[in-house]
Amino acid sequence: MLLAFSDVQKRFGATHALRDVTGQIDGRAVGLLGPNGAGKTTLMKICLGLLAPDGGQVRVLGIDAAQDPTAVRLELGYAAEGPGRIPGLSGLESVAYAAELCGLRRRSALLRAHEMLDLVGLDESRHRPVETYSTGMHQRVKVAMALVHDPRLVLLDEPTSGLDPDSRDELLDLIVQLRDGDGPAIVLSTHLLHDVERTCDSVMIMQAGTVKYAGTLDALQTRLPGEYHLRVAHPRSTLAAALRERGAAVADRGRPDLLHVRLPEGADADLIWSAALASGETILQLEQKAASLEEAFMAAVAEGA
């Protein structure tokens, strides 16, 4: 597992930032999804060992974050939210400095910094002072700094915040490139559903300091019962009528052998099979219609609210 949490608690005075956070996430790119104030940044800082939990356990790549924070940081890269620049340094010097902080010698740090700036698309701007960078360039140099020591896992905290549409698309393309390569796994903390949908294969949804869901996007989007696509052997069959008798809404999908079925509340696919048996119909294909990420997210957040 990339990250595993067990009953994690964190308070800031009267504010209960994390409440019994429990779950585990794995994958090449994981979205840590939730509205502002959900506890995402607090949880990431606990993973990094920058904050100590008030209770519970956090394991990062199998390492206990409280017991061995140094070992965790050697395996992690982190791009914090906000500018995060060091005035007076160029992009190259910024990334090389991050490499030196992780233990690389100066020459190796510079060579590695050049490689990372090429990777994130800042090759032509590497010698410019970071104060002259656009917001999108700042985000890219932060990603380069997070990658420079070759970590196994990179945490990106709201990396598209404040970006214009073109810069945002470019950064998301970079995340997809990293996901599909042989580099580190990625945890993307964001409140933007589109960013997760475009880049991630798994997701952890947080709301008010609690975990509402942790697992793959595919599983999340097929959790909502009720809508199915099916193909039948006999276009003139009585299956549609049998389904309607059981309270389902049925419509064809442009061909009489293709049906879209919305089940009544509380029903599952067993209703379809029982209707097929009663009508003597043979179902050749049956698949659940996936909900949109927005629908699935809203349903997950509403659970237990």
PyMOL commands that set and color helices and strands:
alter all, ss='L'
color gray80, all
select helices_A, chain A and resi 40-47+69-75+91-101+106-119+123-125+130-132+135-147+165-180+193-199+217-221+239-245+269-279+293-302
alter helices_A, ss='H'
color red, helices_A
select strands_A, chain A and resi 3-12+15-25+29-33+55-60+63-64+76-79+153-157+185-190+202-207+210-216+227-232+249-252+258-262+283-288
alter strands_A, ss='S'
color yellow, strands_A
deselect
rebuild
show_as cartoon
